[in-house]
């Protein structure tokens, strides 16, 4: 989890619960503290997205450098010892996650570069043979213009989830209103063998701030997930998300119902 202390800087901590719902304990001694002498983490770290590959858990996270937010990578096997693996993408870039498998011997990364916000903030796909050198970059999911719920600015939520029909993608869209930014979530589906193929994209948002703790807080009207897990029944998703940049919530859904929704509500 991301924890912001009274300095205003964020760090990553391990939180534990026996059932994943109640009696959470934040273990301050376990996690990652920003390295102030590291240019990439000078102003803190946040938004961890965790992908398990073999025995390793790869953590893509946002580092706040003096040049802007950028994408960093770390790995761990026990969430006690963490190995920093460096910067993957320069500023301004964030909302990144790795796929848990390789494609033709290459790693694949979803991320959100913003070279010019006036032209929109979109989700991109990049490949790497070694987690250090990245290329073959292409825009994958665009933020449309106009009055859409996700117009202008979107970003990846949790890491891609493999289903029998493709990679299920949950992403946030930011709608600018007279009262400020409104963060809500939508869905898309990528091809299992070739993630550069967008198979489906919903035309409606499926999850938005409605509870008091989502509508009121440090940043009102925000739901922002960075992780989800698939239960043993291979259908129930448990999604953990930031609410109003103040607390963390959990929501559940059926994979089958989400896929059916996508087929009924294609953009």
Secondary structure, 3 states (H helix, E strand, C coil): CEEECCCCCEEEEEEECCCCCCCCEEEEEEEECCCCCCHHHCCCEEEEEEEEECCEEEEEEEEEECCEEEEEEEEECCCCCCEEEEEEECCCEEEEEECCCCECCEEEEEEEECCCHHHCECEEEEEECCCCCEEEEEEEECCCCCCCCCCCEEEECCCCEEECCEEEEEEEEEEEECCEEEEEEEEEEECCCCCCCEEEEECCCCEECCCHHHHCCCCCCCEEEEEEEECCCCCEEEEEEEECCCEEEEEEEEHHHHHHHHHHCEC
